[in-house]
Amino acid sequence: MRALARLVPSLLAATALVWATTGPAGAAAPPPKAPEAVGWGGAVSTVDADATAAGIEVLRQGGNAVDAAVAAAAALGVTEPYSSGIGGGGYFVYYDHATGRVHTIDGREVAGRTADSGLFLEDGKPLPFADAVTSGLSVGVPGTPATWDAALRQWGRRSLAENLRPAERIADDGFVVDDTFRGQTADNLARFKDFPATAKLFLPGGKPPETGSLLRNPDLAATYRLLGKDGVNAFYRGQLAQDIAATVQHPPVDPASGRKARPGKVDAADLAAYQVRRQAPTHVAYRDYDVYSMAPSSSGGTTVGEALHILEDGELSDYSATQYYHHFLEASRISFADRNRWVGDPAFSDVPTRELLSERYAASRACLISPDRALTSPLAPGDPRHPADCADTGQAVPEPYEGPNTTHLTVADRWGNIVSYTLTIEQTGGSGITVPGRGFLLNNELTDFDFAPLAPGVPDPNLPGPGKRPRSSMSPTIVLRDGEPLLATGSPGGATIITTTLQVLLGRLDRGLSLEQAIAAPRASQRNSAATQAEPGFLALPERARLEALGHTFASTPEIGAATGVERLPDGRWVAAAEPVRRGGGSAAVVTPAR
């Protein structure tokens, strides 16, 4: 790990992506991307240069971290519409420096009131995943507009209309298509072409837009202006709500395509009834730090928190690289065994959040880890309410599928406030269904439910239900030290969000890496499966053979996550950090650069 700390800066310098200084004719060049920025006045880190610039613009105009987070998220709805947007939902974590408190908003999508546990069953059998995704059945009531409204009303300094203006401008004027956007469009070509409104927006001339071309979305600009003028009630109760409901219930598929796009169960009454949940964050004391994240319906806070407690008795800073990775993978395996069994929507299931985060329970699970051999998966869960050392509750629960998608942004302001915000439309491209004339894709978030019980005879807390939130892995995290903000981080990536966030935290807090280095480091993700997913950079490490000798097996995957982060330095400067390469490279910026 010390060698990695020396090598990462040169890796970043070699791989940081810099945009062209001139765009297509008539188009303003996008701002340059950079994986790190250091300076004063606040910081923004996202996966996209235009979104980061929107957040910085709002900070410079006197907005706070909440205002800038909404502005950046709205811009991502334009430039990263396959991972985020007002057709989806997310989780918003906010540190208020004036009070020293951390607050959260659960803006997760919900199922319609007529949905039941058989939502994705036909003839008693689960639908094929691909059929469920590209359908009205997969669409939950979006929570993103309500999240923005709730956050701004409680903590913002500017109106929704003011914070949406940078995104409106980008949607009207257009943004420059990069290789990542073109590739994601091409990956969705077979779906997008079957929905005329989606094809019109994202397939100019019937094919993915060329890299370097300009893509405009005047329909979304108009939708943003409507929300700015009339508020989010226009989304949940007005004509826009009627358009959303009609699209879900009668997916506007091209009849000639032959695609069977099943109708969904969300109607106008479901939209009108939507409410965000304001709830306490998860909190674990880890060494000298206080780590805050999202409580259920997300499993991120409980799973990251449990893994941290499992690892706390070991001095990770003194471990060899092999033993560090071994313990990280084993703690991830154990916490995922518990996550898959116990975590769901607490309004419908008795989720043992407090018990999962207890030090006593973590100790009862940590004793499963041996320095000499890897555990085997699937590992059975423990019983958080009745912890017994090295015991389990019997039957293992396999991991359900979650795609590598979503987006994350982190923002800090000059007053010391921080936002860590993960938002999504679930699969890359969501349901594939655009609301005609409105400029945004609808989510397929309900496919995060388990279609049927994962293990026969074992209660499943994540089956569909009326008005229920599907379990998520989103892990927006804020870390304090001595009551003051230290850092915030998070990532997209489906279930790998949890292991990515955990690995970034361990790299920064235990292994001596800077935040930028912790984000850039090669990743592996163990989620209680027989093989650990690992990036090529991880598989190239000399520790791989030693881990395999302990019993670990690996399966290669191109990349894991796309993290962002901000950190407060002792002198008051902010560091913004983003990916140097993953998902085309991220974009970090500060209001007033120090270097």
LODRENLO-924177 format. One record per residue (C-alpha): residue number from 1; residue in three letters; x, y, z. Coordinates in Angstrom, 3 decimals. Layout:
BEGIN
   n res        u        v        w
 NUM ALA        X        Y        Z
...
END
This chain:
BEGIN
   n res        u        v        w
   1 MET    0.000    0.000    0.000
   2 ARG    2.932    2.380    0.620
   3 ALA    4.153    1.632   -2.881
   4 LEU    0.645    2.308   -4.169
   5 ALA    0.633    5.657   -2.387
   6 ARG    3.826    6.586   -4.270
   7 LEU    2.584    5.327   -7.637
   8 VAL   -0.955    6.742   -7.693
   9 PRO    0.007   10.417   -8.266
  10 SER    1.897    9.512  -11.433
  11 LEU   -1.015    7.317  -12.520
  12 LEU   -3.376   10.240  -12.090
  13 ALA   -1.150   12.566  -14.042
  14 ALA   -0.920   10.054  -16.859
  15 THR   -4.611    9.222  -17.053
  16 ALA   -6.502   12.390  -16.152
  17 LEU   -8.840   13.185  -19.017
  18 VAL   -8.766   16.707  -20.386
  19 TRP  -11.533   17.853  -22.693
  20 ALA  -10.837   19.555  -25.980
  21 THR  -10.645   23.326  -25.738
  22 THR  -12.919   23.764  -28.710
  23 GLY  -16.289   22.136  -29.172
  24 PRO  -18.499   21.639  -32.210
  25 ALA  -19.275   24.688  -34.294
  26 GLY  -21.480   27.051  -32.314
  27 ALA  -20.984   25.160  -29.048
  28 ALA  -19.126   26.345  -25.983
  29 ALA  -16.310   24.006  -25.052
  30 PRO  -17.050   22.024  -21.917
  31 PRO  -14.876   22.829  -18.910
  32 PRO  -11.810   20.640  -18.471
  33 LYS  -12.016   17.534  -16.296
  34 ALA   -9.625   17.060  -13.408
  35 PRO   -9.529   14.317  -10.761
  36 GLU   -8.467   16.695   -7.969
  37 ALA   -8.795   20.346   -7.025
  38 VAL   -7.671   22.133   -3.849
  39 GLY   -8.732   25.544   -2.660
  40 TRP  -11.135   27.792   -0.817
  41 GLY  -14.787   28.763   -0.887
  42 GLY  -16.292   25.308   -1.396
  43 ALA  -15.846   22.259   -3.600
  44 VAL  -17.847   20.089   -6.002
  45 SER  -17.092   16.640   -7.365
  46 THR  -19.230   14.743   -9.879
  47 VAL  -18.678   12.414  -12.810
  48 ASP  -19.367   15.222  -15.308
  49 ALA  -17.600   18.513  -16.011
  50 ASP  -20.768   20.464  -16.858
  51 ALA  -22.488   19.295  -13.662
  52 THR  -19.489   20.211  -11.529
  53 ALA  -19.364   23.633  -13.204
  54 ALA  -23.077   24.137  -12.434
  55 GLY  -22.440   23.473   -8.750
  56 ILE  -19.447   25.811   -8.651
  57 GLU  -21.492   28.521  -10.389
  58 VAL  -24.142   28.358   -7.675
  59 LEU  -21.533   28.443   -4.882
  60 ARG  -19.973   31.543   -6.435
  61 GLN  -23.394   33.195   -6.558
  62 GLY  -23.849   32.780   -2.800
  63 GLY  -25.592   29.421   -2.703
  64 ASN  -24.702   26.860   -0.087
  65 ALA  -23.883   23.165   -0.428
  66 VAL  -27.555   22.185   -0.701
  67 ASP  -28.185   24.690   -3.491
  68 ALA  -25.088   23.553   -5.364
  69 ALA  -26.002   19.883   -4.940
  70 VAL  -29.427   20.473   -6.491
  71 ALA  -27.874   22.468   -9.346
  72 ALA  -25.289   19.750  -10.035
  73 ALA  -27.915   16.984   -9.823
  74 ALA  -30.186   18.831  -12.249
  75 ALA  -27.277   19.217  -14.669
  76 LEU  -26.533   15.500  -14.404
  77 GLY  -30.142   14.934  -15.453
  78 VAL  -29.137   16.568  -18.740
  79 THR  -25.633   15.239  -19.301
  80 GLU  -25.877   11.876  -17.510
  81 PRO  -29.556   11.071  -18.131
  82 TYR  -29.014    7.308  -18.230
  83 SER  -27.982    7.260  -14.563
  84 SER  -29.979   10.072  -12.964
  85 GLY  -32.746   12.586  -13.491
  86 ILE  -36.181   13.633  -12.263
  87 GLY  -37.589   10.289  -13.365
  88 GLY  -35.707    8.559  -10.527
  89 GLY  -34.812    8.876   -6.859
  90 GLY  -31.979    8.836   -4.372
  91 TYR  -30.596    9.513   -0.906
  92 PHE  -29.446   12.916    0.343
  93 VAL  -27.092   13.246    3.350
  94 TYR  -26.411   16.738    4.736
  95 TYR  -24.015   17.976    7.406
  96 ASP  -25.129   21.291    8.923
  97 HIS  -22.042   23.021   10.270
  98 ALA  -24.076   25.512   12.332
  99 THR  -25.598   22.739   14.432
 100 GLY  -23.006   20.003   13.979
 101 ARG  -25.771   17.575   13.012
 102 VAL  -26.135   15.183   10.076
 103 HIS  -29.549   14.880    8.415
 104 THR  -30.820   12.554    5.695
 105 ILE  -33.639   12.489    3.166
 106 ASP  -34.884    9.182    1.790
 107 GLY  -36.057   10.110   -1.704
 108 ARG  -36.305    6.521   -2.890
 109 GLU  -38.925    5.574   -5.481
 110 VAL  -41.997    3.693   -4.242
 111 ALA  -44.279    1.077   -5.746
 112 GLY  -47.846    1.963   -6.650
 113 ARG  -50.563    1.255   -4.112
 114 THR  -51.881   -1.690   -6.155
 115 ALA  -48.500   -3.451   -6.379
 116 ASP  -48.196   -6.695   -4.433
 117 SER  -45.624   -9.419   -3.848
 118 GLY  -46.461  -10.931   -7.241
 119 LEU  -45.652   -7.761   -9.180
 120 PHE  -43.031   -9.518  -11.323
 121 LEU  -44.655  -12.961  -11.518
 122 GLU  -46.446  -14.373  -14.543
 123 ASP  -48.063  -17.794  -14.332
 124 GLY  -46.434  -18.089  -10.915
 125 LYS  -42.915  -17.665  -12.280
 126 PRO  -40.605  -14.617  -12.126
 127 LEU  -40.399  -12.583  -15.323
 128 PRO  -37.074  -12.619  -17.150
 129 PHE  -35.124   -9.633  -15.858
 130 ALA  -34.846   -7.981  -19.294
 131 ASP  -38.626   -8.150  -19.767
 132 ALA  -39.248   -6.627  -16.361
 133 VAL  -36.775   -3.773  -16.828
 134 THR  -38.126   -2.419  -20.091
 135 SER  -41.715   -2.103  -18.981
 136 GLY  -44.104    0.038  -16.994
 137 LEU  -44.000   -2.618  -14.262
 138 SER  -40.480   -1.579  -13.295
 139 VAL  -41.318    2.115  -12.794
 140 GLY  -41.680    3.437   -9.256
 141 VAL  -43.002    6.857   -8.259
 142 PRO  -39.970    9.167   -8.708
 143 GLY  -38.566   10.839   -5.605
 144 THR  -35.900   13.166   -6.994
 145 PRO  -38.025   16.329   -7.444
 146 ALA  -39.461   15.936   -3.937
 147 THR  -35.926   15.441   -2.559
 148 TRP  -34.742   18.699   -4.108
 149 ASP  -37.777   20.551   -2.792
 150 ALA  -37.450   19.162    0.745
 151 ALA  -33.711   19.876    0.945
 152 LEU  -34.033   23.432   -0.365
 153 ARG  -36.978   24.290    1.865
 154 GLN  -35.171   23.122    4.987
 155 TRP  -31.547   24.118    4.336
 156 GLY  -31.141   25.987    1.020
 157 ARG  -30.472   29.703    0.488
 158 ARG  -31.863   29.976   -3.050
 159 SER  -35.060   28.984   -4.804
 160 LEU  -35.522   25.880   -6.903
 161 ALA  -35.934   28.079   -9.986
 162 GLU  -32.547   29.753   -9.396
 163 ASN  -30.790   26.445   -8.840
 164 LEU  -32.264   24.888  -11.987
 165 ARG  -31.060   27.650  -14.322
 166 PRO  -27.598   26.231  -15.084
 167 ALA  -29.165   22.900  -16.066
 168 GLU  -31.815   24.652  -18.168
 169 ARG  -29.046   26.455  -20.032
 170 ILE  -27.147   23.221  -20.686
 171 ALA  -30.335   21.505  -21.894
 172 ASP  -31.204   24.404  -24.204
 173 ASP  -27.713   25.012  -25.590
 174 GLY  -26.601   21.384  -25.625
 175 PHE  -23.657   19.455  -24.241
 176 VAL  -20.761   17.755  -25.995
 177 VAL  -21.152   13.975  -26.268
 178 ASP  -18.169   12.017  -24.959
 179 ASP  -17.157    8.409  -25.516
 180 THR  -18.888    7.246  -22.324
 181 PHE  -22.228    8.771  -23.304
 182 ARG  -22.006    7.386  -26.820
 183 GLY  -21.079    3.939  -25.508
 184 GLN  -23.968    3.880  -23.033
 185 THR  -26.345    4.926  -25.814
 186 ALA  -25.049    2.176  -28.069
 187 ASP  -25.498   -0.356  -25.279
 188 ASN  -29.150    0.660  -25.071
 189 LEU  -29.799    0.931  -28.816
 190 ALA  -32.019   -2.163  -28.999
 191 ARG  -34.291   -0.752  -26.287
 192 PHE  -34.224    2.942  -27.121
 193 LYS  -35.168    2.467  -30.783
 194 ASP  -38.447    0.777  -29.771
 195 PHE  -39.775    3.878  -27.983
 196 PRO  -40.277    6.812  -30.393
 197 ALA  -39.867    9.507  -27.727
 198 THR  -36.622    7.941  -26.512
 199 ALA  -35.306    7.428  -30.035
 200 LYS  -36.108   11.028  -30.979
 201 LEU  -34.171   12.340  -27.991
 202 PHE  -31.147   10.037  -27.838
 203 LEU  -30.800    8.495  -31.313
 204 PRO  -30.374   11.341  -33.799
 205 GLY  -30.720    9.919  -37.276
 206 GLY  -31.622    6.570  -35.721
 207 LYS  -28.179    5.907  -34.242
 208 PRO  -26.137    6.874  -31.177
 209 PRO  -24.821   10.440  -31.300
 210 GLU  -21.233   10.825  -32.429
 211 THR  -18.518   11.635  -29.929
 212 GLY  -17.905   15.372  -30.085
 213 SER  -21.385   16.177  -31.382
 214 LEU  -23.827   18.464  -29.579
 215 LEU  -26.926   17.002  -27.924
 216 ARG  -29.759   19.299  -26.894
 217 ASN  -32.808   18.564  -24.774
 218 PRO  -35.228   21.501  -25.039
 219 ASP  -38.068   19.375  -23.638
 220 LEU  -36.180   18.878  -20.380
 221 ALA  -35.298   22.582  -20.254
 222 ALA  -39.011   23.353  -20.497
 223 THR  -39.800   20.799  -17.789
 224 TYR  -37.216   22.382  -15.481
 225 ARG  -38.728   25.811  -16.140
 226 LEU  -42.144   24.432  -15.259
 227 LEU  -40.828   23.092  -11.952
 228 GLY  -39.085   26.376  -11.239
 229 LYS  -42.250   28.356  -11.934
 230 ASP  -44.908   26.153  -10.328
 231 GLY  -42.853   24.097   -7.868
 232 VAL  -42.656   20.333   -7.615
 233 ASN  -46.428   20.070   -7.228
 234 ALA  -46.414   20.408  -11.014
 235 PHE  -44.575   17.090  -11.118
 236 TYR  -46.750   15.221   -8.644
 237 ARG  -50.200   16.722   -9.249
 238 GLY  -50.392   18.656  -12.500
 239 GLN  -50.542   17.795  -16.185
 240 LEU  -46.994   16.499  -15.971
 241 ALA  -48.166   13.958  -13.395
 242 GLN  -50.919   12.885  -15.776
 243 ASP  -48.329   12.456  -18.539
 244 ILE  -46.105   10.329  -16.297
 245 ALA  -48.977    8.110  -15.207
 246 ALA  -50.170    7.650  -18.780
 247 THR  -46.658    6.705  -19.899
 248 VAL  -46.308    4.123  -17.125
 249 GLN  -49.737    2.586  -17.687
 250 HIS  -49.495    2.642  -21.479
 251 PRO  -45.808    2.499  -22.426
 252 PRO  -45.528    4.343  -25.767
 253 VAL  -43.771    1.570  -27.654
 254 ASP  -43.529    1.481  -31.436
 255 PRO  -46.145   -1.143  -32.477
 256 ALA  -43.903   -2.245  -35.325
 257 SER  -41.095   -3.124  -32.926
 258 GLY  -42.764   -6.265  -31.639
 259 ARG  -41.640   -5.415  -28.106
 260 LYS  -44.048   -6.334  -25.328
 261 ALA  -43.778   -3.424  -22.904
 262 ARG  -45.965   -4.457  -19.998
 263 PRO  -48.102   -1.757  -18.379
 264 GLY  -47.229   -0.532  -14.895
 265 LYS  -49.258    0.092  -11.783
 266 VAL  -48.357    3.708  -10.923
 267 ASP  -51.190    6.189  -11.422
 268 ALA  -51.841    9.875  -10.730
 269 ALA  -53.018    9.138   -7.185
 270 ASP  -49.730    7.369   -6.437
 271 LEU  -47.796   10.395   -7.677
 272 ALA  -49.897   12.783   -5.595
 273 ALA  -49.344   10.678   -2.471
 274 TYR  -45.536   10.556   -2.708
 275 GLN  -43.544   11.865    0.261
 276 VAL  -39.864   11.793    1.108
 277 ARG  -38.807   10.372    4.459
 278 ARG  -36.750   12.520    6.805
 279 GLN  -34.955   10.118    9.094
 280 ALA  -31.926    9.761   11.318
 281 PRO  -28.707    8.696    9.633
 282 THR  -26.832    5.551   10.516
 283 HIS  -23.906    6.315   12.788
 284 VAL  -20.888    4.273   13.792
 285 ALA  -17.923    5.413   15.846
 286 TYR  -14.907    4.029   13.985
 287 ARG  -11.552    4.643   15.640
 288 ASP  -11.348    8.461   15.985
 289 TYR  -14.102    9.090   13.451
 290 ASP  -17.886    9.365   13.350
 291 VAL  -19.235    7.836   10.154
 292 TYR  -22.748    8.780    9.019
 293 SER  -24.755    7.343    6.140
 294 MET  -28.224    6.237    5.011
 295 ALA  -30.482    4.038    7.091
 296 PRO  -32.940    1.622    5.454
 297 SER  -34.573    1.592    2.944
 298 SER  -30.952    1.768    1.845
 299 SER  -28.684   -1.026    2.988
 300 GLY  -25.609    1.146    2.475
 301 GLY  -25.303    2.598    5.975
 302 THR  -25.916   -0.657    7.816
 303 THR  -23.630   -2.760    5.616
 304 VAL  -20.702   -0.326    5.507
 305 GLY  -21.173    0.342    9.225
 306 GLU  -21.219   -3.343   10.155
 307 ALA  -18.083   -3.991    8.095
 308 LEU  -16.268   -1.088    9.782
 309 HIS  -17.136   -2.441   13.219
 310 ILE  -15.971   -5.927   12.200
 311 LEU  -12.619   -4.456   11.160
 312 GLU  -12.210   -2.057   14.065
 313 ASP  -10.357   -4.403   16.427
 314 GLY   -7.603   -4.957   13.877
 315 GLU   -4.848   -2.433   13.229
 316 LEU   -5.337   -2.199    9.478
 317 SER   -2.581    0.375    9.199
 318 ASP   -0.088   -2.234   10.409
 319 TYR   -1.350   -5.172    8.349
 320 SER    0.531   -6.367    5.326
 321 ALA   -1.217   -5.545    2.064
 322 THR   -2.293   -9.188    1.772
 323 GLN   -3.852   -9.247    5.245
 324 TYR   -5.482   -5.848    4.703
 325 TYR   -7.190   -7.020    1.516
 326 HIS   -8.074  -10.360    3.128
 327 HIS   -9.791   -8.701    6.091
 328 PHE  -11.547   -6.158    3.848
 329 LEU  -12.948   -8.934    1.653
 330 GLU  -14.008  -11.086    4.614
 331 ALA  -15.754   -8.195    6.398
 332 SER  -17.576   -7.405    3.159
 333 ARG  -18.618  -11.049    2.751
 334 ILE  -20.001  -11.233    6.297
 335 SER  -21.865   -7.926    6.208
 336 PHE  -23.461   -8.831    2.868
 337 ALA  -24.660  -12.139    4.290
 338 ASP  -26.513  -10.131    6.927
 339 ARG  -27.664   -7.437    4.524
 340 ASN  -29.324   -9.895    2.150
 341 ARG  -31.273  -11.496    4.990
 342 TRP  -32.319   -8.570    7.160
 343 VAL  -32.560   -5.261    5.272
 344 GLY  -35.660   -3.975    3.502
 345 ASP  -38.119   -1.099    3.797
 346 PRO  -38.593   -0.555    7.562
 347 ALA  -42.177    0.578    6.994
 348 PHE  -42.960   -3.003    5.953
 349 SER  -40.345   -5.141    7.700
 350 ASP  -38.859   -5.174   11.187
 351 VAL  -35.328   -4.227   10.162
 352 PRO  -32.792   -4.591   13.017
 353 THR  -30.858   -1.447   12.106
 354 ARG  -29.567   -0.699   15.609
 355 GLU  -28.538   -4.303   16.193
 356 LEU  -26.733   -4.625   12.847
 357 LEU  -24.641   -1.607   13.827
 358 SER  -23.865   -2.732   17.379
 359 GLU  -20.299   -3.463   18.408
 360 ARG  -21.461   -6.606   20.197
 361 TYR  -22.936   -8.035   17.018
 362 ALA  -19.880   -7.074   14.965
 363 ALA  -17.650   -8.877   17.457
 364 SER  -19.807  -12.003   17.163
 365 ARG  -19.258  -11.962   13.411
 366 ALA  -15.620  -10.843   13.362
 367 CYS  -14.569  -14.067   15.044
 368 LEU  -15.420  -15.854   11.784
 369 ILE  -12.361  -14.296   10.149
 370 SER   -9.176  -16.340   10.169
 371 PRO   -5.891  -14.832    8.965
 372 ASP   -5.020  -18.200    7.404
 373 ARG   -7.990  -19.012    5.190
 374 ALA  -10.920  -17.403    3.403
 375 LEU  -14.511  -18.119    4.282
 376 THR  -16.708  -19.831    1.695
 377 SER  -19.859  -18.347    0.208
 378 PRO  -22.733  -18.190    0.362
 379 LEU  -22.184  -17.583    4.067
 380 ALA  -25.194  -17.858    6.364
 381 PRO  -26.386  -14.715    8.154
 382 GLY  -26.181  -14.193   11.884
 383 ASP  -28.975  -13.097   14.207
 384 PRO  -28.404   -9.447   15.171
 385 ARG  -30.988   -9.594   17.948
 386 HIS  -29.389  -12.619   19.594
 387 PRO  -25.690  -12.399   18.809
 388 ALA  -23.659  -15.506   19.520
 389 ASP  -19.989  -15.777   18.708
 390 CYS  -19.322  -17.318   15.290
 391 ALA  -22.955  -18.520   15.047
 392 ASP  -25.359  -18.283   12.134
 393 THR  -29.102  -18.597   11.635
 394 GLY  -28.943  -21.484    9.218
 395 GLN  -29.748  -20.957    5.570
 396 ALA  -27.683  -18.591    3.441
 397 VAL  -29.472  -16.010    1.301
 398 PRO  -27.939  -15.409   -2.163
 399 GLU  -27.242  -11.944   -3.515
 400 PRO  -29.893  -10.633   -5.937
 401 TYR  -28.842   -8.894   -9.149
 402 GLU  -28.123   -5.150   -9.160
 403 GLY  -26.671   -3.447  -12.207
 404 PRO  -23.521   -1.240  -12.188
 405 ASN  -25.268    2.100  -12.489
 406 THR  -26.356    5.295  -10.667
 407 THR  -24.369    8.515   -9.987
 408 HIS  -22.941   10.251   -6.946
 409 LEU  -21.963   13.832   -6.161
 410 THR  -20.319   15.524   -3.191
 411 VAL  -20.407   19.236   -2.373
 412 ALA  -19.015   21.493    0.349
 413 ASP  -19.424   25.242    0.865
 414 ARG  -17.500   28.071    2.502
 415 TRP  -19.549   27.756    5.694
 416 GLY  -18.450   24.171    6.238
 417 ASN  -21.699   22.465    5.175
 418 ILE  -21.436   19.220    3.201
 419 VAL  -23.775   17.217    0.965
 420 SER  -23.211   13.611   -0.061
 421 TYR  -25.920   12.679   -2.565
 422 THR  -26.449    9.459   -4.538
 423 LEU  -29.209    9.437   -7.149
 424 THR  -30.327    7.050   -9.842
 425 ILE  -32.836    5.784  -12.364
 426 GLU  -31.486    2.254  -11.619
 427 GLN  -30.220    0.427  -14.723
 428 THR  -28.164    2.466  -17.184
 429 GLY  -30.954    3.942  -19.285
 430 GLY  -33.604    3.176  -16.669
 431 SER  -36.724    1.612  -18.096
 432 GLY  -35.769    2.931  -21.543
 433 ILE  -39.086    4.830  -21.591
 434 THR  -39.078    8.619  -22.048
 435 VAL  -42.131   10.640  -21.046
 436 PRO  -43.148   12.102  -24.442
 437 GLY  -42.488   15.815  -24.715
 438 ARG  -40.948   16.030  -21.237
 439 GLY  -37.323   15.113  -21.920
 440 PHE  -36.562   12.539  -19.198
 441 LEU  -36.379    8.787  -18.812
 442 LEU  -38.387    6.886  -16.231
 443 ASN  -36.677    4.652  -13.709
 444 ASN  -36.802    0.869  -13.490
 445 GLU  -36.242    1.018   -9.743
 446 LEU  -38.830   -1.582   -8.793
 447 THR  -36.592   -4.282  -10.263
 448 ASP  -34.483   -3.739   -7.129
 449 PHE  -37.169   -5.760   -5.363
 450 ASP  -36.632   -9.507   -5.233
 451 PHE  -39.029  -11.006   -7.767
 452 ALA  -39.569  -14.039   -5.527
 453 PRO  -38.147  -15.137   -2.144
 454 LEU  -34.387  -15.614   -2.456
 455 ALA  -34.312  -18.719   -0.266
 456 PRO  -37.234  -21.114    0.248
 457 GLY  -38.662  -20.892    3.742
 458 VAL  -36.622  -17.800    4.681
 459 PRO  -38.547  -14.523    5.158
 460 ASP  -37.584  -12.016    2.461
 461 PRO  -37.801   -8.342    3.517
 462 ASN  -37.376   -7.091   -0.057
 463 LEU  -40.412   -8.432   -1.893
 464 PRO  -42.665   -5.906   -3.676
 465 GLY  -45.581   -4.356   -1.837
 466 PRO  -48.021   -1.428   -2.128
 467 GLY  -46.274    1.890   -1.466
 468 LYS  -43.058    0.051   -0.583
 469 ARG  -39.505    1.223   -1.234
 470 PRO  -37.156   -1.361   -2.775
 471 ARG  -33.905   -2.012   -0.950
 472 SER  -30.964    0.024   -2.208
 473 SER  -27.180   -0.189   -1.900
 474 MET  -26.586    3.561   -2.139
 475 SER  -24.115    4.680    0.514
 476 PRO  -23.695    8.477    0.620
 477 THR  -21.334    8.963    3.560
 478 ILE  -20.044   11.842    5.689
 479 VAL  -17.182   11.460    8.178
 480 LEU  -16.567   13.781   11.136
 481 ARG  -13.573   13.939   13.440
 482 ASP  -13.899   15.669   16.818
 483 GLY  -17.258   17.004   15.684
 484 GLU  -15.816   18.738   12.625
 485 PRO  -16.202   17.654    8.986
 486 LEU  -13.388   15.560    7.588
 487 LEU  -14.652   14.053    4.344
 488 ALA  -17.629   12.870    2.336
 489 THR  -17.738   10.183   -0.310
 490 GLY  -19.965    7.767   -2.201
 491 SER  -20.218    5.989   -5.525
 492 PRO  -22.515    4.508   -8.145
 493 GLY  -22.315    0.830   -9.035
 494 GLY  -25.324   -1.144   -7.791
 495 ALA  -24.345   -3.460   -4.938
 496 THR  -20.667   -2.593   -5.522
 497 ILE  -21.473    0.873   -4.120
 498 ILE  -21.138   -0.583   -0.631
 499 THR  -17.743   -2.191   -1.144
 500 THR  -16.442    0.814   -3.101
 501 THR  -17.430    3.224   -0.340
 502 LEU  -15.924    0.919    2.276
 503 GLN  -12.680    0.583    0.333
 504 VAL  -12.356    4.360   -0.127
 505 LEU  -12.936    4.901    3.601
 506 LEU  -10.372    2.271    4.611
 507 GLY   -7.807    3.596    2.147
 508 ARG   -8.160    7.125    3.492
 509 LEU   -8.707    6.488    7.213
 510 ASP   -6.474    3.442    7.781
 511 ARG   -3.977    2.955    4.985
 512 GLY   -2.397    6.385    4.614
 513 LEU   -3.757    7.233    1.170
 514 SER   -4.977   10.688    0.250
 515 LEU   -8.638   10.909   -0.730
 516 GLU   -7.647   11.156   -4.386
 517 GLN   -5.419    8.088   -4.090
 518 ALA   -8.105    6.128   -2.215
 519 ILE  -10.565    6.838   -5.032
 520 ALA   -8.058    5.898   -7.752
 521 ALA   -6.842    2.669   -6.108
 522 PRO   -7.719   -0.653   -7.821
 523 ARG  -10.906   -2.227   -6.461
 524 ALA  -12.379   -5.567   -5.565
 525 SER  -15.935   -6.345   -4.451
 526 GLN  -16.894   -9.372   -2.351
 527 ARG  -20.663   -9.643   -1.767
 528 ASN  -21.069  -13.103   -0.246
 529 SER  -20.504  -14.810   -3.583
 530 ALA  -18.174  -17.634   -4.531
 531 ALA  -15.917  -15.340   -6.564
 532 THR  -14.855  -11.784   -5.760
 533 GLN  -15.275   -9.295   -8.590
 534 ALA  -12.005   -7.470   -9.225
 535 GLU  -10.678   -4.891  -11.639
 536 PRO   -7.679   -5.702  -13.849
 537 GLY   -5.552   -3.365  -11.744
 538 PHE   -6.390   -5.345   -8.622
 539 LEU   -5.743   -8.667  -10.337
 540 ALA   -2.306   -7.380  -11.363
 541 LEU   -1.271   -6.756   -7.755
 542 PRO    1.351   -9.134   -6.307
 543 GLU   -1.048   -9.805   -3.424
 544 ARG   -3.435  -11.649   -5.737
 545 ALA   -1.494  -14.923   -5.581
 546 ARG   -1.219  -14.677   -1.798
 547 LEU   -4.959  -14.064   -1.490
 548 GLU   -5.672  -17.031   -3.745
 549 ALA   -3.444  -19.138   -1.520
 550 LEU   -5.778  -18.193    1.348
 551 GLY   -8.746  -19.472   -0.666
 552 HIS  -10.013  -16.341   -2.392
 553 THR  -11.146  -16.661   -6.012
 554 PHE  -11.559  -13.747   -8.397
 555 ALA  -13.602  -12.861  -11.462
 556 SER  -12.431  -10.001  -13.643
 557 THR  -14.684   -7.005  -14.307
 558 PRO  -13.638   -3.901  -16.274
 559 GLU  -14.323   -1.340  -13.552
 560 ILE  -16.076   -0.987  -10.207
 561 GLY  -17.845    2.218   -9.207
 562 ALA  -17.119    5.859   -9.990
 563 ALA  -16.552    7.537   -6.643
 564 THR  -16.401   11.204   -5.754
 565 GLY  -15.376   12.924   -2.540
 566 VAL  -14.537   16.132   -0.724
 567 GLU  -12.234   16.624    2.261
 568 ARG  -11.580   19.522    4.631
 569 LEU   -7.887   20.194    5.230
 570 PRO   -6.628   21.453    8.602
 571 ASP   -6.029   24.951    7.214
 572 GLY   -9.651   25.226    5.999
 573 ARG   -9.035   24.491    2.341
 574 TRP  -11.207   21.948    0.548
 575 VAL  -10.030   19.030   -1.554
 576 ALA  -12.391   17.813   -4.255
 577 ALA  -11.537   14.378   -5.655
 578 ALA  -12.958   12.286   -8.485
 579 GLU  -12.127    9.284  -10.626
 580 PRO   -9.130    9.683  -12.927
 581 VAL  -10.332    7.054  -15.446
 582 ARG  -13.470    5.123  -14.437
 583 ARG  -16.622    6.026  -16.364
 584 GLY  -14.625    8.397  -18.528
 585 GLY  -13.075   10.237  -15.590
 586 GLY  -14.741   12.519  -13.072
 587 SER  -14.628   16.249  -12.529
 588 ALA  -13.434   17.931   -9.328
 589 ALA  -13.374   21.690   -8.791
 590 VAL  -13.171   24.340   -6.060
 591 VAL  -14.459   27.900   -5.991
 592 THR  -11.016   29.498   -5.568
 593 PRO   -8.105   27.208   -6.470
 594 ALA   -5.096   27.328   -4.174
 595 ARG   -2.787   25.756   -6.740
END
